[in-house]
Amino acid sequence: MTELSINGVNKTHDGDPAMPLLWFIRDEVGLTGTKFGCGVAQCGACTVHLDGNAVRACVTPVAAAAGKNVVTIENAITDKVGAAVQASWRKLDVVQCGYCQSGQMMSAVALLTRNKTPNDADIDAAMSGNVCRCATYVRIRAAIHDAAKALA
Amino acid sequence: MGILNRIAGQTANAGDATTGALINVSRRNFLQTTGGLALGICFGPVACSTEKAAVPAADIAPFVPNAFLRIGADNSVTVIAKFLEMGQGTFTGLATLAAEELDADWAQVAVEAAPADAKKYTNALLGGQGTGGSTAMADSYLQMRTAGASARAMLVAAAAEQWKVPAGEITVAKGVIRHAASGKEASFGQFADAAAKQPVPAPETIKLKDPKDFTLIGTTATPRKDSQGKTDGSAMFTQDVKLPNMLVAVLAHAPKWGATIKSVDETAARAVAGVVDVVKVDGVPGTTRAAVAVLARNTWVAKQGRDALVIEWDESAAFAKSSNEISKEFKALAAKPGKVAATRGDASAGLKKPAKAIEAVYEFPYLSHAPMEPLNCVVDLKADSCTIWNGEQFHTIDQMVAAGVVGLKPEQVTIKQVYAGGSFGRRASSKSDFIVEATTLAKAARAKGIDAPIKMIWMREDDMRGGYYRPAFVHAIKAGLDAEGRITGWQSRLAGQSIAKGTPLEQYMIHDGIDHTSVEGISDTRYAFEHLQVELHSVDYPLPVLWWRSVGHTHSAYAMETMIDELAHAAGKDPIAFRRTLLEKQPRHLKVLELAAEKSGWGTPLPEIAGKKRGRGIAVHESFNTFVAEVAEVSIDASGQLKVDRVVCAVDCGLAINPDVIKAQMEGGIGFGLAAILKSEITFDKGAVVQGNFGDYPPLRINEMPAIEVHIVPSAEKPSGVGEPGTPVIGPAVANAVFAALGKRIRKLPFGDQLSA
């Protein structure tokens, strides 16, 4: 049995410990903001925070999250950086189809948490694992700068 | 009657139902259907239908003036969208049109998806309920405004009656109904009940605003209606639908088109803890691949079960070609005369003795749409009903086809449209392929005694290898110049698959053997060529192909615009000056061309970047009645590494409804097109698709995205679409910039590593 916390709520999993965290979050816990895009950590749609670090939930076994705290997009608002990122995303109307955006924002929150004033190269480095087929990248970049300004 | 309705009618006649039955949906049923949204599916940020609109606070029936609006006693305004929101801002656009004439406050407006109902919700430009061809705003511009104006008139009439004042003295602004002289004012909600009792105004009495009085259309006061839900995790996609007792299906698909199941050993799959059942899903030749589905309560378990299946496939009748063979075949065809698709003057005479002759062969690969949300579909099949949850793009056809598969009448099939995680054309399936697969699976499962809703989920590899690609094409072009640098003749010979052939669309899209979408952008070019000949070889392959964001323009604009650039250079002329002469009588082309040139600083030197060669290129193209010019600036290092640094885009899409959405669509369309020309390619190895995931079908990433400036031409013309037209122009703009930098022409896509050679 695996015990972990999702958005501050204790959860237990007694199935396959190798099951990726993504499917535990989506199918068992029922939080669907975290998306399935590729299953092999190549698109970042499933990005969540594991003890504050951005990880790809589709390749992170539930067992690797034992005793840890997972934060998903649904709880991003409770964090100052998360709230600022969401606000900037809305202010600049970043989203198009929206499917990748939970992952984009979770990566952006992780970036802004450790680097309060990222430059374009920092953004490229932190965000290039998150794919957006609608190519909303111009606005993602602008929204990260906007959130950084709001947090300063 | 348009294409989609005709197909629907035909399908209905072939089955056991009638089109009449489909369209006979009463208002009562309509309300019940939308009431079904209480299941937890909602779109809007304000009056999320599950929380407010669908369950009015005080048992007061909402005011439903027409099929497109619902105004609640709680003051919510719900716009019913007949189109799919798949990223292009369609919901926001529809809401803008209705709210403008209703004089609603933008904050009180939410959007909800319409059910499948061809009578109420036909797209006049497609001829059936469906989203595509960048038609939503063009189709709805008057319809949604009229819906808003009609509702406004009824609210005003109700207020006039109660306040006992002349309706003409009542004003409405930002959701407030006001009578200045008496100082009376009220919200829409306060009059929703009374307005519902007013007669619906006759269409000829409805007066629409003069565009100079618009307060929402053409402004930035209309932020996207889907931003909230798509940034807090609450937006509902097919992938997110969860129903009581629901099973998840993950499938093993035949590795090649046309392969069938020889044998299945289910033992290991059934041994996976949690696997509920294994169901064979027969392929429909030319439409779906044969498959075996593993059902479980949880996606991971279903996938583990799927991976444990041992299947022997019969590939004896399967498509078995490899990409090099395909390329050779298409090139050989394009070298020979084909079926004539367009003729102007006498191209052979014009090409007989030009001062300069240029010949070039262009190769375009198969492309996958690869939307971020892999294809999926939820089906709840009962004895006498079938409910489908889908990012629904082709309601009318899909409803008919699903009914045919499960053996019900179309009106027994309910489609619940949720957000689509991208489409780029893929979810508008000409053969309803994934709907066919999901309903075939549901039927087979039910036959085995499984009475549960089933969510079919394609893994990324299922999606990437699932066909319905942008067809590969070869263009062989011959063009000539006279001594003054004027074009003496142009001949294009194309070879590739038709997206219509073998589909229900064939009889409406193919005329005299020509699928116009194969040659569009060349056969109808606005360039003043005196002598033009376009010939086509439509190749018969059993491989399903489909429209892909901007359809034929995806390849025709590249061939046309890079060849024009080549001719301009051969004529010793500036590429813009060269085009200007050819577009003398095309004011809208000229306007975007000049605007892009001016804003990009065309003709001024590019800032140097140490160790890199730089170049600037331009292209202009019309598609879907929208005109786009793009100037690309590139830099290339010594190893051949290309970076597109900046793109300046000018667009004329008629009257701009949501300028910020238009800009976003140009940005996104450019990024999408850039991925394709730089790196995307689906290849075949003896019929099997080589690529499977984003590792070998690399998408564009943020570090590769150029800075983009979009300039909108002010226009009072009828609004036209923006979802597609930004895409086809970027390829040739970048290719022409590469030529400016290196003097090298790229004629085979994708670019790949051709610049380092």
Contacts between the chains, C-beta under 8 A, distances in Angstrom:
chain1	res1	chain2	res2	distance
A	15	B	273	7.5
A	15	B	274	7.2
A	15	B	298	7.7
A	15	B	301	7.8
A	16	B	273	7.3
A	16	B	300	7.1
A	16	B	301	7.6
A	16	B	304	7.5
A	19	B	298	7.8
A	19	B	300	4.5
A	19	B	301	8.0
A	20	B	300	6.5
A	23	B	298	6.2
A	23	B	299	5.1
A	23	B	300	4.0
A	26	B	240	7.9
A	26	B	299	7.2
A	27	B	248	7.4
A	27	B	297	7.6
A	27	B	298	4.5
A	27	B	299	5.6
A	27	B	300	7.2
A	28	B	298	7.0
A	30	B	242	6.7
A	31	B	233	7.1
A	32	B	233	7.3
A	32	B	236	7.7
A	32	B	237	8.0
A	32	B	239	7.3
A	32	B	240	3.7
A	32	B	242	7.4
A	33	B	232	7.3
A	33	B	233	2.2
A	33	B	234	7.0
A	34	B	233	7.5
A	35	B	237	7.7
A	35	B	239	6.8
A	35	B	372	7.5
A	35	B	373	7.2
A	35	B	421	7.3
A	36	B	239	6.4
A	36	B	299	7.5
A	36	B	374	7.5
A	36	B	457	7.7
A	37	B	372	5.4
A	37	B	373	7.5
A	37	B	374	7.4
A	37	B	460	7.0
A	38	B	460	4.6
A	38	B	693	5.5
A	38	B	694	5.4
A	39	B	459	6.0
A	39	B	460	5.9
A	39	B	693	7.7
A	40	B	460	7.6
A	40	B	693	5.7
A	40	B	694	7.9
A	40	B	695	7.2
A	42	B	693	6.1
A	42	B	694	4.1
A	42	B	695	5.6
A	43	B	372	7.0
A	43	B	694	5.5
A	43	B	699	7.6
A	45	B	372	6.1
A	72	B	233	6.8
A	73	B	232	6.9
A	73	B	233	3.9
A	74	B	232	7.1
A	74	B	233	4.4
A	74	B	234	7.8
A	76	B	232	7.9
A	76	B	233	7.9
A	77	B	232	6.7
A	86	B	231	4.9
A	86	B	232	6.6
A	89	B	227	7.2
A	89	B	231	4.7
A	90	B	223	7.2
A	90	B	227	4.7
A	90	B	228	6.6
A	90	B	231	5.8
A	93	B	223	5.7
A	93	B	224	4.7
A	93	B	227	5.6
A	93	B	660	6.1
A	93	B	661	7.9
A	93	B	664	6.8
A	94	B	227	7.8
A	94	B	231	7.8
A	95	B	87	7.8
A	95	B	224	6.7
A	95	B	226	6.5
A	95	B	227	5.6
A	95	B	230	4.2
A	95	B	231	6.5
A	96	B	87	3.4
A	96	B	88	7.0
A	96	B	89	7.4
A	96	B	422	8.0
A	96	B	664	6.5
A	96	B	668	5.7
A	97	B	86	5.6
A	97	B	87	3.3
A	97	B	371	7.1
A	97	B	372	6.5
A	97	B	373	7.4
A	97	B	419	7.2
A	97	B	420	6.5
A	97	B	421	5.2
A	97	B	422	4.3
A	97	B	423	7.8
A	98	B	87	7.0
A	98	B	226	6.3
A	98	B	229	7.6
A	98	B	230	3.1
A	98	B	231	8.0
A	98	B	235	5.5
A	98	B	419	6.6
A	98	B	421	7.2
A	99	B	237	6.2
A	99	B	371	7.6
A	99	B	372	4.1
A	99	B	373	4.6
A	99	B	419	8.0
A	99	B	421	3.0
A	99	B	422	6.2
A	100	B	372	4.8
A	100	B	421	7.9
A	101	B	230	5.5
A	101	B	231	6.3
A	102	B	233	5.5
A	105	B	231	6.6
A	123	B	702	6.9
A	124	B	702	5.9
A	124	B	703	3.9
A	127	B	702	4.7
A	128	B	701	4.6
A	128	B	702	5.5
A	128	B	703	4.9
A	130	B	702	7.3
A	131	B	372	7.0
A	131	B	694	6.3
A	131	B	699	4.7
A	131	B	701	6.5
A	132	B	372	7.2
A	132	B	671	8.0
A	132	B	702	7.9
A	133	B	370	6.2
A	133	B	371	5.9
A	133	B	372	5.0
A	133	B	422	5.1
A	133	B	424	7.3
A	133	B	672	6.9
A	133	B	675	7.9
A	133	B	699	6.0
A	134	B	87	4.9
A	134	B	372	7.7
A	134	B	422	6.2
A	134	B	668	4.7
A	134	B	671	7.6
A	134	B	672	7.3
A	135	B	667	6.8
A	135	B	668	4.7
A	135	B	669	8.0
A	135	B	670	7.2
A	135	B	671	2.3
A	135	B	672	5.4
A	135	B	674	7.6
A	135	B	675	7.4
A	135	B	700	5.9
A	135	B	705	6.6
A	136	B	664	7.4
A	136	B	667	7.3
A	136	B	668	6.3
A	136	B	671	7.9
A	137	B	671	6.3
A	137	B	700	7.6
A	137	B	701	7.8
A	137	B	702	4.4
A	137	B	705	3.8
A	138	B	667	5.0
A	138	B	671	7.9
A	138	B	705	6.3
A	138	B	707	7.2
A	138	B	708	5.4
A	139	B	664	7.2
A	139	B	667	7.3
A	140	B	702	6.4
A	141	B	702	6.8
A	141	B	705	7.7
